[in-house]
């Protein structure tokens, strides 16, 4: 069976960026998705279109085919008050390199990385971690099957269910190439405060939600 629209696909892959393997899906834990449901980067799905079970693949995506160019305008300064939980400024969240999911005033969500900490606030990078990167994939098609009506209506992993029935951060760890969201990849920027949210669900308005470690 060939990979085409509305087929459930499972693949293994290695993702190489700047000469290093930065992500991998194995046969024990493959990436699975429904082709043509816009849950992955369009160019990723296009490269797999027409392949059959057992076929190998290798392709490279330029930044404009993946997550676009790096945008300096997405470096945002936030005041320390943006990291307040229950009246306390959480300095432990303000660590260079830490990724925090944040929700903006418009309700959009995206992960942001702490890039610099100063006395007057924190510089957050809202670019996707793979922005400006050339993505090289190699792997194999593990399986291809017809999607059920339930899967087409709800998503393979419940992606299309209402928020109260499905957490926006659901993924399986393979989030670098998801078009809309993946594990921990739920946020946007804007003013607000951090709130503890034990299950890591990204929802609400104008707040930073994080998952305790």
N, C-alpha and C positions, 0 to 999 in steps of 0.2 A: 504493500500500500504506500502511495506517495504522500509526501507532505503537501497539503493544500488546505484551503480555508475550512475551518470548523473541524479539523482533525486534532486529536489530542496527541501531542508529540513529547517524547522524552529523549533528551540528548545528554551525552557527556561532553565536557570541553575543558581545555586549559585556556585561560586568558593571559596573554603576555603583553605587558606594558613596559616600555623603556628597557627591554631585554630581560625582564623578570616576570615569572608567573605570579600573578596577583590574585587569581581566583581559579577555582577548579570545581567541576561537578563530576562525580564518579558514577560508575554503574550501580553502586550501592545507594547512592543519593543523587540521582540525575536531576537536571532541570526539566520540569514538565510544565506544559502550557498548552493553550488552544491556539492554533495558528489562525491569524487574521482577526484576533479579538483586541488587538492594540495594547496588549499588556507588556510587550517588549519593544525595543528599538525597532522601527520599521525596517531598517537596513539589515538587522540581524535576521528577522523573519524572512526577508526577501532572499538572503543568501542561502537559506535552508529550503526554500520553496522548490518542490519537485524531487527532493531527495527521498530515498526509500530506506526502510529499516535495514540496518547493518552497514549503510554507506558511511564513509568517512568524509570529513570536510575540513577545509582550512581557508580562511579569508581574513582580510584586514579592512577595518573601518577607519576612515579618516575622521578627524574631530567633527567636521560638519555632518557626518553620517551618524555620529554617536551623540555626544553631549555638547557639541558646539565649542566655540573658542572660550578661553578664559576671559572673564569680564571683571575688570577692576572695580566697576561700579557695584559689584555684589560684595564688596568688603564693607561691612557696616559696623559702626561704633555703637555699642550698647552700654548704658550706665550700669553700675553695680546693682541698682535697684531691680533690674530686669532678672536678677538671679535670686530673688527673695522667695523664701518658702516659709510660710507660717511666721512671718515677721522677722525672719533671720536671713541675712545675706549669706548665701551658700558659697563661700570661697572655694570649697572643694570642687565645685562645678567649673570654676574659672581656672582651668588648667590647659596650657598650650597643647594642642593636638586632640583634645577631647571633642567628640562629636555629640551635639545636643539637638534633638528634634524640637522645632519651634513652630508656633502657629502665629500668623500675622493678623493684622487688623481686618484684612479682607477674608479671613478664614482659610487662606491657602496654607499649605504645609510643606516644609523642606528641611533637610538636615543642614546644620551649620557647624563649622569647625572653629574652635577657639584658636586664633593665630597669634594674638598678643594680649598680654594683660598689663594694664597700667593702673595708676591710682584712681584715675577718673573714669575708668570703665574697661571694656573688653572689646577687642577688634574681632568680629566674627566673619568668617568667609562662607557666603551662601552659594558659591559655585559648587556644582556637582564635583565630587572627588576626581572624576574622570574627564572633566572639562579640559579641552585643549590636548587631550591624549589620543594617540593612535592605538586602536584596540586590535590585537591580533588573536583570532580564535582558531583553535584546532580541536577536533573531537569526532564523535561518531553518533549516528542516529540509533538510539536503543530500541525505540518502538514507535509505531504510528497506529492509531485506531480512530474510529468514529467517536465523536463526542455525543454524550447522551443529551436529551432535551433538557434535563435538569442542569447539566453542566453548562449548556449554552445559555440558559436563563440566569443561573446563579454565579457562573464562573467556575473554573476547575477547582479553586480553593475558596469559593464563596466571595470572590472579589466584588460581585455585583449586588450582594445582599445589602439591606439597609444598615446604617452604622450601628444600630442597637443590636444587630445580629452578627456583626462582623467587625473585627478590629482592623483599622486601616493599616497597621503594621503587622502583616501576616507572614509574608515570604518564607523562604526556606534557606536563607543565607546567601542566595545567588542574586544579589540586588544590583550589581553594577550595570546590568544591561536592561533592567526593567524600565519600561517607558513611563509608567506612572508612579509606581511605588514598589517597595520591597521591604524586607525586614529592617525595621528601624528607620526607614526612609520616609518619613511622614512629617513634613513641616514647612515653614515659611518664615519670614522675618517680620518684625514689627515690635512696637513697644509692648511691655507687659511684664508679668512676673512668672517665675518658675513655680510650678505646683507639683508636689509629689503625686505620682500616679502609678501605683504598684504594678499594674499589668502592662504598663508601657503603651497603652492605647493613646493615639494622638487625636485629640478632639478638643473642642472648646474654642475660645476666641481671644486672641491677643495674649496668649500665654505660652510659656516654654514648658513642655512636658518632657519628662525624662524617665528612664527606667533605672531604678536603683541597682548598683552593682555590688 
